[in-house]
Amino acid sequence: MAASRDMAARSDTPAETGKRELVITRVFDAPRALVFKAWTEPERLVLWWGPQGFTIPFCEMDVRPGGAWRVCMRGPDGTDHWVRGVYREIVEPERLAFSWAWENADGNPREDTLVTLTFAEHGERTTLTLHHAGFATDTGRDEHHGGWASCLERLPDYLATA
């Protein structure tokens, strides 16, 4: 089933000041298995991931508990932003958890945080809840909120063509 470009429900909770985590919920007009695959198959992920205007010129994913992933997000200005992590939990098609760390100029990871995705099935629709925790600062949390929200705005277009 194709995804609608307009999501039926949205919820963003950067959390109250001092609570350094965020929760974003979106409902997609697509089956749960397809939404899960969009997050776990590199050939799918590169077609929609990243904030608006970004491309993914590099993506490696070893989707298994303990497996590593690494992505380059290229901004509209040509700047590359490298991020990597390790898959902590995979319960197909219900739950996906992975660490998230930006790389510094030397390719070493900076702050390590945890992203947990849950995929709830509602007929041919899927509720995706993204929980990102472990930020050192409120500013870091808020910057990720903007990036994730923009990224999730791109997902319905991909799902509509998948």
Secondary structure, DSSP 8 states (H G I E B T S, - for coil): ----SS-S-EEEE--STT--EEEEEEEESS-HHHHHHHHH-HHHHTTT-SSTT-EEEEEEE--STT-EEEEEEE-TTS-EEEEEEEEEEEETTTEEEEEEEEE-TTS-EEEEEEEEEEEEEETTEEEEEEEEE--SSHHHHHHHHHHHHHHHHHHHHHHHH-
